[in-house]
Amino acid sequence: MDGYEVIILAGGLGTRLRSAVADVPKCMAPVAGRPFLWYLLDGLRGTRASRVILSVGYLKEVIFDWLDPSEWPFEIDWAVEGKPLGTGGGIRLALSKCKGNRVAVLNGDTLYDVSLDVLMEDWDAPVCLALKPMEAFDRYGAVELDGRRITAFREKAWCRKGLINGGVYAIDREALDLSSFPEMFSFEKDVLEPMAAEGRLEGVVDEGYFIDIGIPEDYARARQELPEIQAVRSADRRLRGGEGWTLLLDRDGVVNRQIKGDYVRSWDRFVFLPGVLKALRGWASRFDRILVMTNQRGVGRGLMTREDLDAIHARMIASITAAGGRIDGIYVSTAVDEDDPSRKPRTGLFEAALRDWPDMDPERCVMAGDTDSDEAFARNCGIGFVRMGG
């Protein structure tokens, strides 16, 4: 597949977010020292996106002043709204700036970590939507799907389980005619809903991480979770793997969120890092073997039993497997004594793995961890190291 263009709708007024973020467009809301828009653009690194058109309007000068096109591996262009055009008018204006036929559209206040290259490969409709599975929601309307055809959009109401429009679209410019619409219109209401009723709209389910910062509560959540997903992205780009390679993973802070000052004592306290299930699916294809190496002093201190820990790991592996990933072995030190040979950064866990896997080549091993102890462990074992988040 050749490269494609991406439109980012970055002209939102951010009315509901004003209590938390003022004087900037929604896409420029700060998250861990960077604008939200930075995370959207960074997510396009490594994809086949060759050109990005930013559709801007409200406080566009803030975006102009911040963005340096030379920092990005794709061309940057602008579609500037002289006045609010709605999502439909904004998309139509940005499409007029596109050069190719197949175009992806992203919302500037939503991060949906879809497999964009996959979405852009194959569809047979004017528009194909990425659909996010959700549970217990009332903020979004549910989408009805029959095979790949979207049949209806339901109004917002409490829903126990369903699919939502994730705000990521693949558009066939030749098949989508927006010329008859007024200057300002809604892409969702005026375009997508009638197309669904006519059977001319496709949808693809994607389990990728999703967050919409349109309200202060979710913006606060983004400020915790986006640095985590960025840490996973950064490690994923450096963990190349290959034939005969083994990936060693620390657990807390790498696979799941660490609980400061405590231990993950039960499954209900185990939270996968955002994006890590998707990353594990990719690592499963790039590494012959994936092993977890973890210190779990909570067992040694009597705060949980080994049976508790094994139950957590059984459910962790089941979830990773269901998401298309793989864990081939888990090596645990429950020692309390810092000098115990099994406890990282000492090499006992690695030596145990070498005994279990005689064909494992230390020269083709790499460790992903989040602490100085993990880095020292890798150094003591004579293997490569990638720091999660650094």
VOPAGU-2260 file (C-alpha; in pm, 1 decimal, decimal comma):
REM VOPAGU-2260
SITE   aa  ch    i         X         Y         Z
SITE  MET   A    0       0,0       0,0       0,0
SITE  ASP   A    1     125,4     346,1     -90,1
SITE  GLY   A    2     131,2     636,2     154,1
SITE  TYR   A    3    -186,5     820,3     243,3
SITE  GLU   A    4    -285,5    1160,8     375,3
SITE  VAL   A    5    -427,5    1233,0     719,7
SITE  ILE   A    6    -663,5    1513,9     817,8
SITE  ILE   A    7    -664,4    1618,9    1183,0
SITE  LEU   A    8    -967,3    1826,4    1285,2
SITE  ALA   A    9    -800,9    2077,7    1516,8
SITE  GLY   A   10   -1044,7    2369,3    1512,7
SITE  GLY   A   11   -1267,4    2276,4    1807,7
SITE  LEU   A   12   -1379,3    2550,0    2048,5
SITE  GLY   A   13   -1337,4    2332,1    2357,2
SITE  THR   A   14   -1637,7    2484,5    2534,2
SITE  ARG   A   15   -1683,4    2194,7    2781,4
SITE  LEU   A   16   -1312,1    2197,9    2861,0
SITE  ARG   A   17   -1286,0    2568,7    2942,6
SITE  SER   A   18   -1299,5    2508,6    3319,2
SITE  ALA   A   19    -978,1    2303,6    3293,7
SITE  VAL   A   20    -802,8    2461,5    2993,4
SITE  ALA   A   21    -850,9    2818,9    2878,8
SITE  ASP   A   22    -711,3    3030,1    2595,8
SITE  VAL   A   23    -600,2    2741,2    2372,5
SITE  PRO   A   24    -785,5    2517,5    2124,9
SITE  LYS   A   25    -872,7    2173,1    2260,3
SITE  CYS   A   26    -598,3    2002,2    2063,1
SITE  MET   A   27    -338,7    2218,8    2241,5
SITE  ALA   A   28    -447,0    2124,1    2594,1
SITE  PRO   A   29    -121,7    2048,2    2782,1
SITE  VAL   A   30     -48,3    1688,5    2881,6
SITE  ALA   A   31     280,2    1616,3    3063,0
SITE  GLY   A   32     445,9    1922,7    2915,0
SITE  ARG   A   33     327,2    1866,7    2558,9
SITE  PRO   A   34      10,7    1962,7    2369,3
SITE  PHE   A   35    -242,9    1686,8    2313,5
SITE  LEU   A   36    -183,7    1735,2    1940,2
SITE  TRP   A   37     177,4    1619,7    1984,4
SITE  TYR   A   38      54,8    1274,1    2091,3
SITE  LEU   A   39    -168,2    1252,5    1783,5
SITE  LEU   A   40     114,9    1345,5    1549,2
SITE  ASP   A   41     360,3    1117,8    1727,1
SITE  GLY   A   42     117,6     829,3    1683,8
SITE  LEU   A   43     159,2     868,6    1305,7
SITE  ARG   A   44     533,6     799,7    1321,1
SITE  GLY   A   45     606,1     462,1    1169,0
SITE  THR   A   46     279,8     455,5     973,9
SITE  ARG   A   47     246,9     508,7     598,7
SITE  ALA   A   48     108,5     858,2     652,4
SITE  SER   A   49     299,0    1081,2     409,2
SITE  ARG   A   50     114,1    1409,5     454,4
SITE  VAL   A   51     -92,0    1564,5     734,9
SITE  ILE   A   52    -346,0    1842,4     682,6
SITE  LEU   A   53    -439,9    2027,9    1000,1
SITE  SER   A   54    -788,9    2175,1     982,4
SITE  VAL   A   55    -772,8    2477,7    1213,1
SITE  GLY   A   56    -989,1    2772,2    1311,1
SITE  TYR   A   57   -1037,5    2881,1    1671,5
SITE  LEU   A   58    -711,3    3026,2    1814,0
SITE  LYS   A   59    -522,5    2883,3    1517,8
SITE  GLU   A   60    -224,2    3110,0    1591,6
SITE  VAL   A   61    -148,1    2901,4    1900,5
SITE  ILE   A   62    -102,1    2595,7    1677,6
SITE  PHE   A   63      93,9    2791,4    1414,4
SITE  ASP   A   64     336,0    2920,3    1678,0
SITE  TRP   A   65     394,2    2577,4    1831,6
SITE  LEU   A   66     423,0    2342,2    1537,2
SITE  ASP   A   67     757,9    2305,6    1361,3
SITE  PRO   A   68     699,8    2097,0    1045,9
SITE  SER   A   69    1067,6    2001,9    1030,0
SITE  GLU   A   70    1026,9    1787,8    1343,6
SITE  TRP   A   71     795,3    1540,9    1172,9
SITE  PRO   A   72     862,2    1265,5     916,0
SITE  PHE   A   73     567,2    1371,1     700,0
SITE  GLU   A   74     464,2    1686,3     516,1
SITE  ILE   A   75     244,4    1932,4     709,0
SITE  ASP   A   76     -20,6    2148,3     541,6
SITE  TRP   A   77    -307,3    2362,6     668,1
SITE  ALA   A   78    -677,9    2404,5     599,9
SITE  VAL   A   79    -781,2    2731,4     765,9
SITE  GLU   A   80   -1146,8    2796,7     849,3
SITE  GLY   A   81   -1239,7    3163,2     824,7
SITE  LYS   A   82   -1541,5    3088,7    1044,1
SITE  PRO   A   83   -1676,6    2773,4    1213,0
SITE  LEU   A   84   -1777,8    2519,2     948,8
SITE  GLY   A   85   -1879,1    2224,3    1167,9
SITE  THR   A   86   -1712,2    1885,0    1132,8
SITE  GLY   A   87   -1855,2    1839,7     784,5
SITE  GLY   A   88   -1742,6    2176,4     652,5
SITE  GLY   A   89   -1402,5    2131,5     812,7
SITE  ILE   A   90   -1354,2    1790,3     651,5
SITE  ARG   A   91   -1471,5    1918,7     312,1
SITE  LEU   A   92   -1227,1    2209,2     326,3
SITE  ALA   A   93    -939,1    1982,4     429,8
SITE  LEU   A   94   -1024,9    1726,9     159,1
SITE  SER   A   95    -985,6    2004,8     -98,6
SITE  LYS   A   96    -621,7    2031,8      14,0
SITE  CYS   A   97    -556,5    1660,0     -33,3
SITE  LYS   A   98    -370,5    1525,8    -334,8
SITE  GLY   A   99    -452,7    1156,6    -320,0
SITE  ASN   A  100    -774,1     957,9    -316,4
SITE  ARG   A  101    -758,7     772,4      16,7
SITE  VAL   A  102    -755,0     991,0     325,6
SITE  ALA   A  103    -770,4     923,5     699,1
SITE  VAL   A  104    -950,1    1165,4     931,5
SITE  LEU   A  105    -875,1    1202,9    1304,0
SITE  ASN   A  106   -1045,2    1418,1    1565,1
SITE  GLY   A  107    -805,3    1661,4    1729,6
SITE  ASP   A  108    -944,8    1604,0    2077,9
SITE  THR   A  109    -950,7    1222,6    2062,7
SITE  LEU   A  110    -666,2     973,8    2071,5
SITE  TYR   A  111    -773,0     636,6    1934,3
SITE  ASP   A  112    -473,9     408,5    1890,6
SITE  VAL   A  113    -604,2     218,4    1590,8
SITE  SER   A  114    -394,2      17,6    1346,2
SITE  LEU   A  115    -424,1     296,8    1091,5
SITE  ASP   A  116    -228,7     126,0     813,7
SITE  VAL   A  117    -462,4    -173,5     841,3
SITE  LEU   A  118    -771,7      47,6     837,1
SITE  MET   A  119    -645,4     224,4     523,7
SITE  GLU   A  120    -569,3     -95,7     332,3
SITE  ASP   A  121    -907,7    -227,3     230,5
SITE  TRP   A  122   -1264,8    -105,7     237,8
SITE  ASP   A  123   -1549,8     -95,8     -11,0
SITE  ALA   A  124   -1755,1     212,0      77,5
SITE  PRO   A  125   -1716,1     589,1      59,7
SITE  VAL   A  126   -1630,6     594,3     431,9
SITE  CYS   A  127   -1507,5     330,4     675,8
SITE  LEU   A  128   -1519,3     400,4    1050,9
SITE  ALA   A  129   -1300,8     259,6    1326,9
SITE  LEU   A  130   -1537,3     137,0    1599,0
SITE  LYS   A  131   -1433,3     111,8    1962,2
SITE  PRO   A  132   -1590,9    -156,2    2186,5
SITE  MET   A  133   -1700,3      -7,7    2519,7
SITE  GLU   A  134   -1888,9    -114,6    2830,0
SITE  ALA   A  135   -2124,5      73,7    3062,8
SITE  PHE   A  136   -2134,2     405,7    2874,7
SITE  ASP   A  137   -2384,5     684,5    2818,4
SITE  ARG   A  138   -2165,9     962,8    2679,9
SITE  TYR   A  139   -2167,0     820,1    2326,4
SITE  GLY   A  140   -2429,0     679,4    2096,0
SITE  ALA   A  141   -2392,9     313,1    2002,0
SITE  VAL   A  142   -2326,6     194,1    1647,9
SITE  GLU   A  143   -2506,6    -107,4    1500,6
SITE  LEU   A  144   -2290,2    -326,9    1280,2
SITE  ASP   A  145   -2386,1    -614,5    1050,2
SITE  GLY   A  146   -2066,5    -777,8     928,2
SITE  ARG   A  147   -1873,5    -477,9     801,0
SITE  ARG   A  148   -2180,4    -267,9     721,4
SITE  ILE   A  149   -2294,5      -3,1     967,1
SITE  THR   A  150   -2672,7     -14,0     976,3
SITE  ALA   A  151   -2759,7     257,0    1229,7
SITE  PHE   A  152   -2639,8     506,6    1488,3
SITE  ARG   A  153   -2833,8     503,6    1812,3
SITE  GLU   A  154   -2893,2     814,9    2023,3
SITE  LYS   A  155   -2692,1     863,8    2340,5
SITE  ALA   A  156   -2831,5     644,3    2618,2
SITE  TRP   A  157   -2691,4     415,6    2882,4
SITE  CYS   A  158   -2553,0     103,7    2716,5
SITE  ARG   A  159   -2414,4    -201,0    2893,8
SITE  LYS   A  160   -2195,6    -306,1    2603,7
SITE  GLY   A  161   -2159,1    -184,5    2248,9
SITE  LEU   A  162   -1957,6     -12,9    1977,5
SITE  ILE   A  163   -1901,3     360,5    1946,8
SITE  ASN   A  164   -1780,4     581,5    1664,6
SITE  GLY   A  165   -1414,1     634,4    1758,0
SITE  GLY   A  166   -1376,2     942,0    1538,1
SITE  VAL   A  167   -1125,2     782,8    1298,5
SITE  TYR   A  168   -1242,4     761,4     936,2
SITE  ALA   A  169   -1101,9     622,1     613,3
SITE  ILE   A  170   -1243,2     824,2     322,8
SITE  ASP   A  171   -1251,1     751,6     -49,3
SITE  ARG   A  172   -1249,5    1103,7    -197,3
SITE  GLU   A  173   -1380,4     988,1    -535,6
SITE  ALA   A  174   -1679,9     812,9    -379,3
SITE  LEU   A  175   -1772,0    1080,5    -123,5
SITE  ASP   A  176   -1944,3    1387,3    -268,4
SITE  LEU   A  177   -1990,7    1667,9     -15,4
SITE  SER   A  178   -2054,8    1946,3    -267,9
SITE  SER   A  179   -2430,6    1970,5    -210,4
SITE  PHE   A  180   -2410,9    2040,8     162,9
SITE  PRO   A  181   -2438,9    2393,6     309,0
SITE  GLU   A  182   -2134,7    2588,5     421,1
SITE  MET   A  183   -2162,8    2458,2     778,8
SITE  PHE   A  184   -2279,0    2103,4     852,9
SITE  SER   A  185   -2217,8    1802,1    1075,3
SITE  PHE   A  186   -2028,6    1512,4     922,9
SITE  GLU   A  187   -2176,8    1273,1    1177,7
SITE  LYS   A  188   -2543,2    1377,1    1155,5
SITE  ASP   A  189   -2571,7    1500,5     798,2
SITE  VAL   A  190   -2339,2    1254,1     622,8
SITE  LEU   A  191   -2275,2     937,8     821,3
SITE  GLU   A  192   -2626,7     872,3     951,3
SITE  PRO   A  193   -2797,2     890,5     608,0
SITE  MET   A  194   -2519,0     680,3     454,6
SITE  ALA   A  195   -2574,5     413,5     718,8
SITE  ALA   A  196   -2947,0     406,9     640,3
SITE  GLU   A  197   -2856,5     355,2     272,4
SITE  GLY   A  198   -2610,2      73,2     351,5
SITE  ARG   A  199   -2315,9     274,7     218,0
SITE  LEU   A  200   -2103,3     287,8     533,9
SITE  GLU   A  201   -1849,8      37,1     664,6
SITE  GLY   A  202   -1707,3     -17,2    1011,1
SITE  VAL   A  203   -1405,7    -202,2    1148,1
SITE  VAL   A  204   -1378,4    -291,4    1516,6
SITE  ASP   A  205   -1045,8    -197,6    1676,1
SITE  GLU   A  206    -964,7    -259,4    2044,2
SITE  GLY   A  207    -698,5      13,8    2053,7
SITE  TYR   A  208    -666,6     257,1    2342,4
SITE  PHE   A  209    -923,2     538,7    2329,5
SITE  ILE   A  210    -960,4     867,8    2512,1
SITE  ASP   A  211   -1161,7    1180,4    2434,0
SITE  ILE   A  212   -1049,0    1489,7    2628,2
SITE  GLY   A  213   -1368,9    1682,3    2559,4
SITE  ILE   A  214   -1467,5    1696,9    2928,0
SITE  PRO   A  215   -1251,5    1783,6    3231,7
SITE  GLU   A  216   -1282,0    1436,4    3387,2
SITE  ASP   A  217   -1138,2    1261,7    3082,6
SITE  TYR   A  218    -877,8    1531,5    3035,4
SITE  ALA   A  219    -756,3    1459,3    3389,5
SITE  ARG   A  220    -739,1    1087,7    3301,8
SITE  ALA   A  221    -542,9    1168,1    2985,2
SITE  ARG   A  222    -280,8    1348,1    3191,2
SITE  GLN   A  223    -202,7    1018,1    3364,4
SITE  GLU   A  224    -252,4     777,0    3077,9
SITE  LEU   A  225     -91,8     950,7    2780,5
SITE  PRO   A  226     258,1     951,2    2933,2
SITE  GLU   A  227     205,2     578,7    2992,1
SITE  ILE   A  228     100,5     506,1    2635,4
SITE  GLN   A  229     387,9     719,9    2513,8
SITE  ALA   A  230     628,5     508,6    2721,1
SITE  VAL   A  231     491,8     195,5    2552,8
SITE  ARG   A  232     517,6     355,9    2207,4
SITE  SER   A  233     877,1     461,1    2270,6
SITE  ALA   A  234     982,6     113,5    2381,3
SITE  ASP   A  235     794,3     -51,1    2094,7
SITE  ARG   A  236     988,1     150,7    1838,2
SITE  ARG   A  237    1321,8      36,0    1980,0
SITE  LEU   A  238    1237,2    -330,7    2039,5
SITE  ARG   A  239    1310,3    -461,1    1692,4
SITE  GLY   A  240    1356,6    -833,1    1758,0
SITE  GLY   A  241    1420,8   -1084,0    1483,3
SITE  GLU   A  242    1491,8   -1452,1    1432,8
SITE  GLY   A  243    1629,4   -1614,8    1747,4
SITE  TRP   A  244    1564,5   -1312,1    1968,8
SITE  THR   A  245    1422,5   -1324,7    2322,1
SITE  LEU   A  246    1241,8   -1035,4    2489,7
SITE  LEU   A  247    1257,7   -1010,6    2868,9
SITE  LEU   A  248     998,4    -791,5    3037,3
SITE  ASP   A  249     977,3    -650,2    3384,5
SITE  ARG   A  250     614,9    -658,4    3498,0
SITE  ASP   A  251     510,3    -363,6    3717,1
SITE  GLY   A  252     555,5     -40,0    3524,6
SITE  VAL   A  253     606,8    -225,5    3194,9
SITE  VAL   A  254     311,7    -459,6    3150,3
SITE  ASN   A  255      83,4    -315,6    3416,5
SITE  ARG   A  256      51,2       8,4    3611,2
SITE  GLN   A  257     261,2      11,5    3925,3
SITE  ILE   A  258      86,7      86,0    4254,7
SITE  LYS   A  259     308,6     327,5    4440,8
SITE  GLY   A  260     382,4     213,3    4794,1
SITE  ASP   A  261     193,8    -113,9    4753,2
SITE  TYR   A  262     168,1    -431,2    4547,6
SITE  VAL   A  263     -81,1    -563,3    4295,8
SITE  ARG   A  264    -232,5    -813,9    4537,1
SITE  SER   A  265    -536,1    -921,6    4334,0
SITE  TRP   A  266    -660,1    -916,5    3976,4
SITE  ASP   A  267    -902,5    -631,1    4040,2
SITE  ARG   A  268    -601,0    -407,2    4107,4
SITE  PHE   A  269    -414,3    -515,2    3794,3
SITE  VAL   A  270    -435,3    -249,7    3518,7
SITE  PHE   A  271    -258,3    -299,8    3186,3
SITE  LEU   A  272     -61,1       3,3    3071,1
SITE  PRO   A  273    -247,4     179,3    2789,0
SITE  GLY   A  274    -133,4      40,9    2455,8
SITE  VAL   A  275      65,9    -250,1    2597,1
SITE  LEU   A  276    -170,6    -524,1    2476,2
SITE  LYS   A  277    -136,8    -394,0    2120,9
SITE  ALA   A  278     241,2    -372,3    2164,1
SITE  LEU   A  279     256,5    -728,2    2297,7
SITE  ARG   A  280      72,4    -847,7    1989,4
SITE  GLY   A  281     343,7    -690,6    1775,9
SITE  TRP   A  282     626,0    -824,7    1994,5
SITE  ALA   A  283     482,2   -1175,7    1962,6
SITE  SER   A  284     552,1   -1159,2    1589,2
SITE  ARG   A  285     899,4   -1006,2    1628,1
SITE  PHE   A  286    1043,3   -1221,3    1908,7
SITE  ASP   A  287    1076,4   -1597,6    1925,5
SITE  ARG   A  288    1032,5   -1591,6    2301,2
SITE  ILE   A  289     884,1   -1345,5    2553,2
SITE  LEU   A  290     962,5   -1395,2    2922,4
SITE  VAL   A  291     855,9   -1191,7    3224,3
SITE  MET   A  292    1118,7   -1137,9    3497,6
SITE  THR   A  293     972,7    -979,4    3807,9
SITE  ASN   A  294    1055,6    -913,3    4173,3
SITE  GLN   A  295     746,5    -968,4    4390,6
SITE  ARG   A  296     854,6    -892,1    4745,3
SITE  GLY   A  297     491,5    -868,5    4857,6
SITE  VAL   A  298     477,7   -1249,7    4865,6
SITE  GLY   A  299     794,7   -1272,2    5073,2
SITE  ARG   A  300     654,2   -1018,1    5316,3
SITE  GLY   A  301     334,1   -1217,2    5359,1
SITE  LEU   A  302     110,3    -949,0    5209,1
SITE  MET   A  303     -14,6   -1197,2    4948,4
SITE  THR   A  304      33,4   -1566,5    4880,7
SITE  ARG   A  305     210,9   -1731,2    4592,9
SITE  GLU   A  306    -127,6   -1869,9    4492,2
SITE  ASP   A  307    -259,2   -1512,2    4474,0
SITE  LEU   A  308      31,1   -1416,4    4249,1
SITE  ASP   A  309      -9,4   -1721,3    4025,1
SITE  ALA   A  310    -380,5   -1643,9    3985,0
SITE  ILE   A  311    -298,1   -1287,5    3876,6
SITE  HIS   A  312     -44,5   -1416,0    3624,5
SITE  ALA   A  313    -286,7   -1675,1    3485,9
SITE  ARG   A  314    -542,8   -1401,9    3412,8
SITE  MET   A  315    -273,5   -1169,4    3279,3
SITE  ILE   A  316    -158,5   -1434,6    3029,6
SITE  ALA   A  317    -518,9   -1511,3    2931,2
SITE  SER   A  318    -585,4   -1143,1    2857,2
SITE  ILE   A  319    -263,3   -1105,5    2659,0
SITE  THR   A  320    -337,9   -1421,5    2459,6
SITE  ALA   A  321    -694,1   -1305,9    2386,2
SITE  ALA   A  322    -549,8    -979,9    2249,4
SITE  GLY   A  323    -319,5   -1171,0    2013,9
SITE  GLY   A  324      -4,1   -1150,7    2225,6
SITE  ARG   A  325     203,1   -1417,3    2397,3
SITE  ILE   A  326     396,4   -1478,4    2719,1
SITE  ASP   A  327     614,5   -1789,3    2709,8
SITE  GLY   A  328     728,3   -1792,7    3071,2
SITE  ILE   A  329     721,7   -1599,8    3397,5
SITE  TYR   A  330    1016,8   -1593,9    3638,2
SITE  VAL   A  331     952,6   -1457,5    3985,4
SITE  SER   A  332    1168,2   -1369,8    4282,5
SITE  THR   A  333     970,5   -1341,3    4606,3
SITE  ALA   A  334    1286,6   -1278,9    4810,9
SITE  VAL   A  335    1291,6    -997,5    5063,8
SITE  ASP   A  336    1669,3    -984,0    5103,9
SITE  GLU   A  337    1830,0    -742,1    4855,7
SITE  ASP   A  338    2131,3    -975,3    4825,9
SITE  ASP   A  339    1931,2   -1284,0    4738,4
SITE  PRO   A  340    2076,2   -1423,0    4411,0
SITE  SER   A  341    1728,8   -1460,9    4260,6
SITE  ARG   A  342    1636,6   -1096,2    4309,0
SITE  LYS   A  343    1702,0    -843,0    4035,0
SITE  PRO   A  344    1949,2    -686,6    3967,7
SITE  ARG   A  345    2125,6   -1015,6    4047,3
SITE  THR   A  346    2109,2   -1266,7    3766,1
SITE  GLY   A  347    1930,8   -1567,9    3918,2
SITE  LEU   A  348    1611,3   -1526,5    3714,4
SITE  PHE   A  349    1805,8   -1504,9    3389,1
SITE  GLU   A  350    2012,8   -1809,0    3477,8
SITE  ALA   A  351    1693,9   -2005,1    3548,8
SITE  ALA   A  352    1558,4   -1906,5    3206,5
SITE  LEU   A  353    1880,6   -2017,8    3036,7
SITE  ARG   A  354    1841,0   -2359,3    3199,0
SITE  ASP   A  355    1478,9   -2385,7    3084,9
SITE  TRP   A  356    1552,8   -2262,3    2732,6
SITE  PRO   A  357    1892,7   -2410,3    2629,8
SITE  ASP   A  358    1873,9   -2254,2    2283,5
SITE  MET   A  359    1833,0   -1901,5    2422,8
SITE  ASP   A  360    2125,8   -1687,9    2306,2
SITE  PRO   A  361    2225,1   -1410,2    2551,1
SITE  GLU   A  362    2357,5   -1212,1    2255,7
SITE  ARG   A  363    2003,7   -1209,8    2117,1
SITE  CYS   A  364    1826,8   -1106,4    2434,9
SITE  VAL   A  365    1695,3    -764,1    2527,4
SITE  MET   A  366    1532,2    -647,0    2850,2
SITE  ALA   A  367    1254,1    -387,0    2872,1
SITE  GLY   A  368    1225,3    -230,8    3216,4
SITE  ASP   A  369    1138,5      92,6    3389,9
SITE  THR   A  370    1390,9     117,6    3674,7
SITE  ASP   A  371    1763,1     147,4    3737,7
SITE  SER   A  372    1745,8    -200,8    3891,4
SITE  ASP   A  373    1613,8    -341,1    3562,1
SITE  GLU   A  374    1893,9    -170,6    3372,9
SITE  ALA   A  375    2152,3    -307,7    3615,2
SITE  PHE   A  376    1998,5    -654,8    3577,0
SITE  ALA   A  377    2038,0    -636,5    3199,0
SITE  ARG   A  378    2396,2    -514,5    3235,6
SITE  ASN   A  379    2480,7    -794,4    3481,4
SITE  CYS   A  380    2332,1   -1049,1    3240,2
SITE  GLY   A  381    2525,5    -902,4    2947,7
SITE  ILE   A  382    2215,2    -827,3    2744,8
SITE  GLY   A  383    2059,9    -520,6    2580,2
SITE  PHE   A  384    1825,1    -287,4    2764,5
SITE  VAL   A  385    1539,5     -58,4    2662,5
SITE  ARG   A  386    1395,6     169,3    2929,3
SITE  MET   A  387    1021,2     203,5    2923,0
SITE  GLY   A  388     955,3     573,4    2888,6
SITE  GLY   A  389    1312,6     684,5    2839,2
